[in-house]
């Protein structure tokens, strides 16, 4: 179960995020926040 949850939360692509993984979206957002500060 842990492996599935990890995959679902970090690696699966999502259409609402522009077909990138939630982890990739988080990395992009953190980069934008760091550049704005």
C-alpha positions in Angstrom: 0.0 0.0 0.0 2.8 2.4 0.9 4.4 2.1 -2.6 1.0 2.8 -4.3 0.4 5.9 -2.1 4.0 7.1 -2.9 3.4 6.7 -6.6 0.0 8.3 -6.5 1.2 11.3 -4.6 4.6 11.9 -6.3 4.9 10.3 -9.7 1.6 9.9 -11.5 0.9 12.5 -14.2 -2.2 14.7 -13.7 -4.1 16.5 -16.4 -5.1 19.4 -14.1 -1.4 20.0 -13.5 -0.5 20.2 -17.2 0.4 16.5 -17.5 3.2 16.6 -15.0 3.5 14.8 -11.7 2.5 16.5 -8.4 6.2 16.4 -7.3 7.3 18.2 -10.5 4.6 20.8 -9.9 5.8 21.3 -6.3 9.4 21.7 -7.5 8.3 24.3 -10.1 6.3 26.3 -7.5 9.1 26.3 -4.9 11.4 27.6 -7.6 9.1 30.4 -8.5 8.6 31.3 -4.8 12.4 31.3 -4.2 13.0 33.5 -7.2 10.3 36.0 -6.1 11.7 36.4 -2.6 
